Amino acid sequence: MQLNKIGLQDRTAWEKAGYKLPGFDREAVRINTMEHPFWVHFGAGNIFRAFQANVVQNLLNRGVLDRGLIVAEGYDYEIIGKMNVPHDDYSILVTLKADGSVEKTVVGSVVESLTADSDNDRDYNRLKEIFQKDSLKMVSFTITEKGYSLVNGKGEQLPSVKADMECGPKKPESYIGKIAALLYERYLSEEKPVAMVSMDNCSHNGSRLYEAVAAFARAWEENGTVKTGFLEYVNDKEKVSFPWTMIDKITPRPDPTVKEILEKDGVEQLDQIVTSKNTYAAPFVNAEECEYLVIEDAFPNGRPDLERGGILFAARETVDKVEKMKVCTCLNPLHTSLAVFGCLLGYDLISKEMKDPALKKLVEVIGYEEGLPVVINPGILDPEKFIDEVLNVRIPNPFMPDTPQRIATDTSQKLAIRFGETVKAYQKSEQLNVKDLKMIPLVFAGWIRYLVGVDDNGDAFTLSPDPMLDTLMPLIKELKLGGESDVHRILKPLLSDEKIFGINVYDAGMGELVESYVKEMTAGPGAVRSLLNKVTGV
């Protein structure tokens, strides 16, 4: 059983092995999509393959849609060449349910894959063609939070961004430079309307995409490398929208045990690759069953009927409430807390951490007691029920191979939103007191202890990727384990940094508490566990 066009002609073998197969005429859909594309997505990673692609497949199966998806990869081109092309853009979605059952789906809704590489004339010219089409309604993105940044961890403009802004849209190298250049093609093609929809897991994602694209449009107009009017087009919400969204679905790296399940079924050529850019990819995606996608209903060129696939559309204010509910309280802070302490305590799976009474208490208090009091109910999703599902179903799911090491990636970029917003809400409240927060300061301290790169047993470990590491490591290099450190002097520059924490931790009234936690956790082996148990009361 091979995952490609020829291998899937034997539908009986696949169905006998328990696989759900595409139930539509894929060739007809492909032809229609090529001629009249309606949705192109940038970011050929796991979340796209497990979520958006599956939603479209379900709608194709039901006859709601008659066109599929086009995916483009603008960062790691190897994904297209080594995963999409050999498998004719098919992939396998393995849904790992909390009850222990496994659902296997062959997803075939992606009918064209391209590299967003300005040096690849065939693919890049095809993208230009797509952006010129009247039928294009939506351009979406899962390119990670870093994908929208035009500067490095020190606030310096990235070299590729600087070069692209100076040279104009002809042959850009930076990710957003390429997106802006493609949008410029649409501007030149009679200023056709389109929705530019960030679906990345970051606050006000649509605004971040807009600000990055507008920066290019502004720079290009100023240096005369584009026609005057492009910036006005980008700023015109009736022509180009940048909706806010909230997305939620856990899609960890491909897991060897899942590969074994598929191989026992007879599926061939399932080997995972690690690209030169350290992307983990396989012909299959393992994911949880829970998923949420709420999109601001702002589509200048109309939008497909995605509600029937479970996607929610709402006003920007509602999306903002849902996003804050999830990112600031009901999921992301809990994940980050488990990631930090999981690395320190030697855990290899997030699900295992929920069997640890102290860690379970930590996230329960952060969610229900410290976070929930400042959450505004968005109406379309209930915050308390959301936390219930996260803590009782999603995170403890033993079949989800998600690791604290993966979730600890880019933590410096996450703290301000995942915890800083809650602290700010306490500061503004007349009923709540920042001094009552005990677990959030513990996570701040835990992250600083994590940066030392030594676990609670005294063994060194590799820090997860983070764009701020080069900046952070010099700040905490004098923080010693088992020795006397001037904690206040070492931590003051870091805890005063509002860009990292969203607040000046001292001004918020938590500086001394965080310092004391750090001091206790650096006392020696076992100190992290000792403090964690003490603060949680376990």
N, C-alpha and C positions, 0 to 999 in steps of 0.2 A: 504494500500500500504506500504509494508515493504521493506527497502533497504537491500536486501540480495538475495542470489541465488534463494530461493523459491519464495520470493515476486515478483521478476522480471520475473518470468515465465508468469505472466499475463501482457504481453506487451501491450495489448490493453488498459488497464486501465491507464498505464503510458503515452502512446502516446496520449490518449484522453485528459489527463491533460496537455499536451503540453511539454512533456519531450523528448529530443533526447536520444535514447538508443544505446548501443553498437551494431554495425552492423556486427559483426564477430562471428565466432564460438569460444566462450571463452574457452570452455573445450579443444578444439584442440590447441588453442594458449597457454593455461596453460601447457599442456603436453609438447609441443615443447619448451617452455621457461624453464621448469624444467630440461629438458635434455640438451638443448643448450642455456643457458643464454647469452645474448649479452650485457645487460646493468643492472647494479645494482646501486641503488641510496641510499645514506645515508642522512637521514633527512626527516622524514615523515610529514613535516609541510604543511602549506597552500600553499606556493609558488609552491612546487612540485606537489601537488594535482591539483592546478589550471592551471599550465603551462605545465611542462614536461609530466605529465601523460595525459593531454588532447592532446598534440601534437602527442604522440604515439597512442592514441585512434583514432585520425583522420587518421593517416597513416594505422592503422589496418583496419579501415572501408573501406579504398580505396584499400586495398590489397597490399600496398607498403611494409608493414612489415607483418611477420607471427609469430612474437614473441612479448611478452609484457614485462612489467617492473617488477623487483624485488625491493622492498624497504626495507631498514634496518634502524632502529632507535637506535642510540648509546648513546643518552643522556636521553631521557624521555621514558622509556619502556612502560609506561602506555598508550601511544598513540596507540601502536600496540594492546595491550590487550583489551582496552576499545573502540577503534574506528575501527581499521582494522578488527580484528577477528570477532566481532559481525555482521559486515556488509559484510563479505566475500570479503573484500578488495574493495568493491564498495564505491564510494562517489558521491555526487551531486555537480556539479559546477554551481553556479548561477552567470551569467555574468550580471552586472549592467551597462547598457549603458547610455551614456550621454543624449540620446534622451528620456530617461524615460522608455524604454522597458527593459524587463527582459528575458534572455535566460537561459533555464534550461537543463542541460545535466547530464545524469548518466554516470559517467566515470568508465569503467571496465578494463582499460589497465593494472592495477596493478594486478598481478595474484599470487603473493607470498609476504608475509610480515614477517619480522624477527626482533628480538631484537639483536643488536650487543652487547651482554652481555656475557662475557667470563665465567660467572657462569651458563649460560643457555646452557647446553651441546648440546641439540638438535639444537637450532638455530645457535649457534656459529660454530658447526661442519658443518652445512649446508653452512654457509658463507665460511668456509674453502674449502668446496667442490666446491662452485661457483668460488672461486678465482683460483682453479686448472684447470678449464675448458678451453680448447682450444678456445671455441667460444666467451669467454668474451672479448669484445672490449673496453668497457667504464665503469669506476667507477666514479660516479659523486656525488657532495656534495652540500647540502644547510644546513649547520650546524651553521650558523651565524658567524660573524667575530670573535667572542670570541672563537669559536671552534678550531681555529688554534693556539691559544696562549698557550705556554708552561709555562708562568709565570703569576703571579698575578699583580695587579695594582702597586705594589711596585717593580716590576721587579724580584721578588723571584720565583724560580722554584716551580710549583705547587706540593704538596705532592704526588699526584697520578702519576704525570710525573716522579718525582724523583724515586719513588718506581719501576715504570715500567722500567726505564732505568737501574736500578740496577739489577732487577730480570730477564730481558729478555722477549722474546715474548710469553712465555708459557701461562700466564694468566693475560693479561694486564687489567687495569681499566680505564686509561685515554682514551679519544676519539682517539687522534692521535696514542697513543700506540696500540690501537686495529687495526687501519687502517694499521699501519706499520707491525704489526704481521700478518695480513691477506695478505699483499703484500709479506711478507717473505714466506708464503705458495706458492705463485705463483713463487717466485724465486726458491724454492726447487723443483717445478714442471717444471723442464727444462727451467727455466728463461723465461717463456712465456711473450710476449709483452702485454702491456695494456696502455690505456690513463687514467690518474687520473685527473678528470676534476672538479675543484672547480667552482660552479655556484653561489657562494655567492656574495653579493653586497659589495665588498671591492676591493681596488686598487691592481692590480697585484696579484689577488687571487691565480693563479696557482703557483706563486713563494712562496707565503706564505705556501701553502700546501707542496710544495717541501721542503722548509727549515725545516718545522716541522718533516716531515717523515725522511728526511736525518739526522736530529739530533738524532733520535732514531737509525737509521741504524749505524751511527757513534759510538754512545755510546755502542751499543750491540756488534759491532765488537771489540771495544777497551777492553770490559770486557769479551770477549769470549763466549757470550751467543748465538751468531749466527755464521754460517759458514763465513769464510772470502770470500768476493766477493759480499755480499749483498749490501754494500754501492756502489760498482762499478756498480751493476745492477740498483740501484736507480738513479745513475748519468748518465746512458747510455740512451740518448734520443731516440735511435733506439729501445730500449726495454721498457722503462717507460717514458712517457711524462707527463708534468704537464701544459697543455694549459692554457693560460689566457682567460678569458671570460668577457663579459658584459651582465648582465641580468637586465631586467626592467619590472616589473608588480606589481601593487599594490594589495595586498591580505590582507585586514584587518582582525581583529578578527571576528568570526562568529557574525552576527548581529541579534538581536531579531526580527526586522521587516522582515528580509529574512526568518527566521524560521516560522513566521506567514503565509507568502505566501505559503510555502511548506505544512504547516499543513492544510491550506484551500484546498489545492489540494488533501488532504487525506493521505499524507505521515506520517508514524508513527515513534515513537522513535527517535526524532530529538534533544533530550536534549543535551545541551553543557556541557562539563566537564571542570573543572579546575584541573589539575593534582597537585600532591604534589610538583612538580617543577615549578608550576605556568604557565603551558602551557594551553592556551585556545584552545579547540578542539571541533569539532562537526562533524556530518556525512555529513555536507555540507560546502562548501567554497564560500564566496562571493568575487567577484573580478571584476576589471575593464576589459574592452575589449582590451585595448591597451597592447601590449606585444612585447618585443624585447629580443633576445638572440643571441649574436655574439660570436662565439667560434674560437679560434686559430686552424687552420687546422693541427693538429699534432697528428695523431692516428697510432701508430706503428703496431696495429693489424687490421687496416682498421676501417671503421666506417659505421654505417647505413646511409641510404639515408634520412637524416633529413631535407635537404634543402626543400624538397617537403612539409614539415610541417611548413615552415616559418622560420626555424633557419638559420642564416647566418654564413658562414665559411670564414675566412680571415687569412691573415698573422698576426703575433704577432704585428707588428708595427701598423697595421690598428685597431686591437682590442684595443691596447693601446690608440689610438686616440679617438676611440668611447667611451671607458671607461672614459677617462679624460673629454671628452665632456659632458657626462652625470653626472659623480660623482663630477667633479670639477666646473661645470658651469650650465648645462641645466636642471637639476632636483634636485639632492640631496641637493645642497646648499639652494634651494628655499624651499624644504620640511623642512630642519632643521631650517631655519629662521622662518617659520610659526609655527613650533612646539614650539620653545622657547617662542615666543611672544604670541602664542595661550594659552599656560599654564598660562602665566602672566596675560593675559587679560580675562581669564575665558571661553575660547571657548571649546566646546566639539566635534567639527567636523572641520576638515581642510577645507572642502568645504565652510563652513560658513565664514571662514576668508577672502575668496576672495570677499565677499560682503563688507568688511571693506576697505574703500578707502586708508587708510594709509598702511595697510598690503599689499594690492594689489600693491600699488606704491613701497613698500619696495622690493618685489620679482621681480617686473618688472625691477627696476633699477639694482638689483644684477644680474639678468639674461642678459638683453639686453645691459646695459651700462657698468657695472663693469666687468662682466664675458666674454661676447661674444667677445670683442676685443682681448682676448688672446687665444681663442679657435682655434685649427687647424682643419679644415674641414676634417673628415676621408674619405669622398668620398661616402661611402655606406649609410650614413645618414646625412642629412643636419642640422647643429646645430640650425639655426634660425627657421626652420620649426619645429624642435623638441621642442624648447622653446614655439613656438606658440601653439603647441598641449598641452603641459604641462599646460600653463597658461590659455588657452581658452577652453580646453575640459576636461583634466584629473583632475586637482586639483579642479576646480569648480563643478565637477560632483556631484549633490546633492544626488545621490543615492549611493555614495561611503561612507560607514560608517567608514572612517578612522579618527583617533583622534590625536590631537597634543601630547597627553600623550604617545601614542604608539610610535610615531615617535621621541619623545624626548629621548627614550631609548638609552643608550650608547653614548650620545652626545660627551663625552670626547674623544671617539675613532674616531670620525668623523670629528672634526674641522680641523685637519691638512690637510686632503685631500680635504674636501669640500670647504675650504676657503684658507688655507695656500698655496696651489699650485697656486692659482690666484695671491696672493700677491707676491710670488716668481717670477712669470712671469712678473709682473709689475717692480720688482726690476731689472730684466735682460733687460727690454725693454729700448730703447733709445727714444721712442716716448711717453711712458706712465709714469705717476708719481704716486707713492703710495699715495702721499698727496691728490690726487683727489678721493681716495676711502673714502666714507662716510658711506655706508650701511653695508659693511662687518665689520668695526669696531663697528658699532651699534649692530650687531649680537653678536660679541664677548662680548660686554658689557651686552647685554640682557641675554646671557647665565650665566654670573657671577651673575647678578641680580636674575635670575631664581634659582640659587643654594641656595639663602637665604631661599627658600621654603615658601615664602609669596607672594600672588598675588597682583595685583595693587590696590585691594580694602582693602588690609591689612589682608586678611584671609589666614591662613596656608593651604598648599596643600602638597600632597605626591610627592616627586621627583620620576621620573621614574628610573627604575633600571640602574645602571651604575657601572662598575667595579672599577672606580676611586673615588667613593663617599667617601670611608673611608680616602683617601688621600686628597681629595679636601676640605672636610668640615672643618678640622682644619685650613686650610689656610684662609678661608673667615668667620670664626666664629665671628670675631670682626666687620664685616661689618654690621652696624646698619641702620635701617630704621628710618628716621625722626630725626636722631641725628647726631652729628659730628663724623665722622670717618676719620682716617688718611688713605685715600684711596690709596695713593702712597705706603705707607709702607705695607699695607695689600695686595695690588695687585702685587707688584713687583715680588715676587717668582713665582706667577702663570703666569703672562704675559711674564715672561722670559723663560718659559718652552717650548722649541721647540718640545718636544714630544707631547704636547697637541695641540699647534697651528700650528705646522709645521714650525714656525719661532719664533725668539725672537721678540715679538711685539714691544719692545722699539727699537731694532736695525733696525727694518723695518720702523721706523718713525711714528708709530701709537699709541705708549704707552700713550702719553699725551691725545690724543683724546679719547681713550677708557676709561681712568681714568675720564675724564670730563663727559663722557656719564654715567658712573657708578655713579658718584657723583650726577648727576641730577636725575637719576632713583631711587636713594635711599632717596630722599628728603622727601617722604611721600606718602600717598595714592594718586593715580592719576598721579604720576610723570612719570610712564612708558608711559602712553598714551600721556601725554604732550610732552615728548621728541620725541616720535615716530611721532607725528603730526608735530612737528617743523622740524625735520630732513627730513621728506619726503615732507614737504611743503604742507600738506593737511589741 
